[in-house]
């Protein structure tokens, strides 16, 4: 079985056809052994007392619906649940839901003593190839990108719901006016006013980025001994906090591209190359240079899969009929030299 398909299945990124292939393989002895081993690991993690508050109760009907949705077929009307829920689908459904909790890593604060406090955190981490989905006890869902960490306080449901993010995550937050949801990222905080949004705060970068898909968020920096800088971002708006310059820039241009890690696509509609390059800088930490000013105004319309920086640059160059080279994290755009 193709390991990439299995990995995509458990990251909720598989196509309907890939899901069918995965489920067919789960019915084989090899697939059943794999599921059993994976389920044993997840159940062992779920049994840990520290994690139980964050794991939703399992319901067999919900479990089956989750897997049925992946198969993309109609419900089995007129049959009892026990009739149509085969053993292997029970296992697959449980795996599908269990893994949405993304229980990957648990840690306690250093110097644990008998006097342990309520501030012992639960830590969710992904490595350089994983993307995982975390369902919090309040019903909020966090899609955690690779190389990321989300810290949730043990007293998460007591008063303010606060988490700390390093890396990138997409949040779908259940609104509760009595329990504000606040994300701490680098030197910034994002307070949810009922919304779905993306937060990007990568290690070793001096910026925090927030893109709002729905609702509103309050986005603020946290600079000690100075006046706090904050903005309210609404649906379709993007905020870029430059920590060194202590500024927040706001724009409304192609914000879906800031969720390209989740959607798998980049979309540009009649954007000047200079605007495209602004997004490339924010996504890939590269700078653009131009052979002449005319190139900056070339209009790009393109929709393609977000596989790599190299592919992105190639698609842009082919579409605009220009050339480029990369040197010292700079992209140099230039016109194609005519053949002699």
C-alpha positions in Angstrom: 0.0 0.0 0.0 1.2 3.5 -0.8 2.3 5.0 2.5 1.6 8.5 1.2 -2.1 7.7 0.7 -2.3 6.3 4.2 -0.6 9.4 5.7 -3.0 11.6 3.7 -6.0 9.6 5.0 -5.0 10.2 8.6 -4.3 13.9 7.9 -7.8 14.3 6.4 -6.2 15.3 3.0 -7.1 12.2 1.0 -9.4 12.4 -2.1 -12.5 10.2 -2.2 -10.7 7.7 -4.4 -7.7 7.6 -2.1 -10.0 7.1 0.9 -11.6 4.1 -0.9 -8.1 2.7 -1.6 -7.1 3.1 2.0 -10.3 1.5 3.4 -9.9 -1.4 1.0 -6.4 -1.9 2.3 -7.6 -1.8 5.9 -9.6 -4.9 5.1 -6.5 -6.9 4.3 -4.6 -8.8 7.0 -1.7 -6.3 6.6 -4.1 -3.3 6.9 -5.9 -4.7 9.9 -2.6 -5.3 11.7 -1.6 -1.7 10.9 -4.9 -0.3 12.2 -4.8 -2.4 15.4 -1.2 -1.3 16.2 -2.1 2.3 15.6 -5.3 2.1 17.6 -3.5 0.5 20.6 -1.1 3.4 20.6 -3.9 6.0 20.5 -6.0 4.3 23.1 -2.9 4.1 25.4 -2.5 7.8 25.1 -6.2 8.5 25.6 -6.1 6.6 28.9 -3.6 9.1 30.4 -5.4 11.1 33.1 -3.8 14.3 32.0 -5.3 14.0 28.5 -8.8 12.9 29.3 -10.3 16.4 29.6 -9.3 17.1 26.0 -10.6 13.9 24.4 -14.2 13.9 23.3 -16.4 11.0 24.4 -16.7 8.3 21.7 -20.1 7.6 20.2 -20.3 4.6 17.8 -22.8 6.3 15.5 -20.7 9.5 15.2 -17.7 7.3 14.6 -19.3 5.5 11.7 -20.7 8.8 10.2 -17.1 10.2 10.2 -15.8 7.3 8.2 -19.0 7.1 6.0 -18.5 10.8 5.1 -15.0 9.9 3.9 -16.3 7.1 1.7 -18.8 9.7 0.3 -21.8 7.4 0.1 -25.4 7.6 1.3 -26.5 6.3 4.8 -27.6 2.7 5.1 -31.3 3.4 5.7 -33.5 0.8 7.4 -30.7 -1.2 9.0 -29.7 -1.3 12.6 -26.3 0.2 13.4 -25.0 -3.2 14.5 -26.0 -4.8 11.2 -24.0 -2.6 8.9 -21.1 -1.5 11.0 -18.5 -4.2 10.2 -15.6 -4.8 12.6 -13.1 -3.3 10.3 -15.1 -0.2 9.7 -15.6 0.1 13.5 -11.8 0.1 13.8 -11.3 2.5 10.9 -14.0 4.9 12.2 -12.5 4.9 15.7 -9.1 5.6 14.3 -10.5 8.5 12.1 -12.1 10.2 15.1 -9.4 9.3 17.7 -6.7 10.9 15.5 -8.6 14.1 15.2 -7.5 14.7 18.8 -3.9 14.6 17.5 -2.5 13.4 20.8 1.1 13.4 19.9 3.1 14.6 22.9 2.5 15.3 26.5 4.7 17.2 28.9 4.6 18.8 32.3 6.4 21.8 33.6 9.9 21.2 34.9 10.4 20.5 38.6 7.2 18.6 39.1 6.4 18.2 42.8 3.6 17.0 45.0 2.5 20.6 45.0 1.6 20.5 41.3 -0.6 23.4 40.2 -3.4 23.7 37.7 -1.0 25.3 35.2 0.5 22.1 34.0 0.0 22.2 30.2 -0.9 19.7 27.6 1.4 20.1 24.6 0.5 19.1 21.0 3.4 18.8 18.5 3.8 17.9 14.9 7.0 17.0 13.1 8.2 18.1 9.7 5.8 16.0 7.8 2.7 15.8 10.0 -0.4 17.9 9.9 -3.0 17.1 12.6 -6.4 18.1 13.9 -7.0 18.8 17.5 -10.6 18.9 18.9 -10.6 20.8 22.2 -13.1 20.1 25.0 -15.0 23.3 24.3 -15.7 22.1 20.7 -13.1 24.3 19.1 -11.0 22.7 16.3 -7.4 23.4 15.6 -5.7 22.3 12.4 -2.0 22.2 13.3 0.5 22.5 10.5 3.8 20.7 10.4 6.7 21.7 12.7 4.3 23.4 15.0 3.4 23.3 18.7 0.2 24.2 20.6 0.2 24.4 24.4 -3.1 24.2 26.1 -3.3 24.9 29.9 -4.8 22.2 32.1 -7.2 24.9 33.4 -8.3 25.7 29.8 -12.0 25.7 30.6 -11.7 27.7 33.8 -12.3 31.3 32.8 -10.2 32.6 29.8 -9.4 29.9 27.2 -5.7 30.5 26.5 -3.3 28.6 24.2 0.2 29.3 23.0 1.2 28.7 19.4 4.6 28.2 17.8 4.4 27.5 14.1 1.1 27.6 12.2 -2.5 26.6 12.8 -6.0 27.2 11.5 -8.5 27.8 14.2 -12.3 27.2 14.2 -13.4 28.6 17.6 -16.7 28.1 19.4 -17.7 31.5 20.5 -18.3 32.0 24.3 -18.6 35.6 25.5 -18.0 34.4 29.1 -14.8 32.5 28.2 -12.7 34.5 25.7 -10.3 32.5 23.5 -6.8 34.0 23.3 -3.8 32.7 21.3 -0.4 33.8 22.3 2.2 33.7 19.5 5.6 35.2 19.8 5.1 38.8 21.0 1.5 39.0 20.0 -1.9 37.9 21.1 -5.0 37.1 19.1 -8.4 37.3 20.9 -11.2 35.6 19.2 -14.5 37.4 18.6 -16.2 34.4 17.1 -14.4 33.3 13.9 -12.3 30.9 11.8 -8.8 32.1 11.1 -5.2 31.2 10.4 -2.2 32.2 12.6 1.4 31.9 11.5 4.2 32.4 13.9 7.3 30.5 12.7 10.4 29.9 14.8 13.3 32.3 14.1 11.1 34.9 12.3 10.2 38.4 13.5 6.6 38.4 12.4 3.2 37.0 13.2 0.5 36.7 10.5 -3.2 36.3 10.9 -5.7 35.7 8.1 -9.5 35.8 9.0 -11.8 33.5 7.0 -14.9 34.3 9.0 -15.9 36.5 11.9 -13.5 38.9 13.7 -10.3 38.8 15.8 -8.5 41.4 17.9 -4.8 41.2 16.9 -2.2 43.0 19.2 1.5 43.0 19.9 2.8 42.8 23.5 5.7 45.2 23.8 6.6 45.8 27.4 6.6 49.4 28.7 5.2 50.7 25.5 1.7 51.5 24.2 0.0 48.3 22.9 -0.6 48.3 19.1 -3.7 46.5 18.1 -6.2 46.1 15.2 -9.5 44.3 14.7 -9.5 42.1 11.7 -12.7 41.1 10.0 -13.7 38.4 7.5 -11.4 38.6 4.4 -8.7 40.6 6.1 -5.0 39.8 6.8 -2.8 41.2 9.4 1.1 41.2 9.4 2.9 42.1 12.6 6.5 43.2 12.1 8.0 42.7 15.6 11.1 44.7 14.9 9.3 47.7 13.3 6.4 47.4 15.8 3.9 47.8 13.0 0.8 45.9 11.9 -0.1 46.0 8.2 -3.6 45.1 7.1 -4.7 44.1 3.6 -7.5 42.2 1.9 -5.6 40.7 -1.1 -6.0 37.0 -1.8 -6.0 36.0 1.9 -6.8 32.4 0.9 -3.1 32.0 0.0 -2.2 32.3 3.6 -4.0 29.0 4.2 -2.3 27.3 1.2 -0.7 24.8 3.6 -4.2 23.6 4.4 -6.0 24.0 1.1 -3.0 22.8 -1.0 -3.5 25.6 -3.6 -2.3 29.1 -4.4 -4.8 31.4 -6.2 -3.9 34.7 -7.9 -6.5 36.7 -9.8 -5.2 39.7 -11.8 -2.6 40.5 -9.2 0.5 42.6 -10.0 3.7 40.7 -9.7 4.7 43.1 -6.9 1.6 42.0 -4.9 2.4 38.4 -5.6 5.9 38.9 -4.4 4.6 40.4 -1.1 2.8 37.2 -0.5 5.8 35.1 -1.5 7.9 37.0 1.0 5.4 36.3 3.8 5.0 32.6 2.9 8.6 31.7 2.0 10.7 34.5 3.6 12.2 35.4 0.2 12.7 38.9 -1.4 12.0 39.8 -5.0 14.1 41.9 -7.2 13.2 43.2 -10.7 15.2 43.8 -13.8 13.1 46.8 -14.5 10.0 48.5 -13.0 7.7 47.3 -15.9 7.9 43.7 -14.7 6.5 44.7 -11.3 3.2 45.6 -12.9 2.7 42.3 -14.9 -0.7 40.9 -14.0 -0.9 37.3 -12.8 -4.0 35.0 -12.9 -3.2 31.5 -11.9 -4.6 28.6 -9.8 -2.2 25.7 -9.0 -1.2 23.3 -6.3 1.1 24.5 -3.6 3.8 21.9 -3.8 7.0 23.9 -3.4 8.6 27.3 -3.8 10.4 26.1 -6.9 7.1 25.0 -8.5 5.4 28.3 -7.5 8.2 30.4 -9.2 8.1 28.2 -12.3 4.3 28.6 -12.7 4.6 32.4 -12.3 7.4 32.6 -14.8 5.7 30.4 -17.4 2.4 32.3 -17.0 3.9 35.8 -17.3 6.5 34.6 -19.9 9.4 35.9 -17.9 12.5 34.3 -16.4 14.1 34.2 -12.9 17.0 33.0 -10.9 17.4 32.6 -7.1 20.5 33.9 -5.3 20.9 34.4 -1.5 17.2 34.0 -0.7 16.3 36.6 -3.4 14.3 36.0 -6.6 15.5 38.0 -9.5 12.8 38.5 -12.2 13.8 39.4 -15.7 12.5 39.4 -19.2 13.3 36.3 -21.4 16.3 37.0 -23.6 15.3 36.6 -27.3 17.1 33.7 -29.1 19.8 34.8 -31.4 
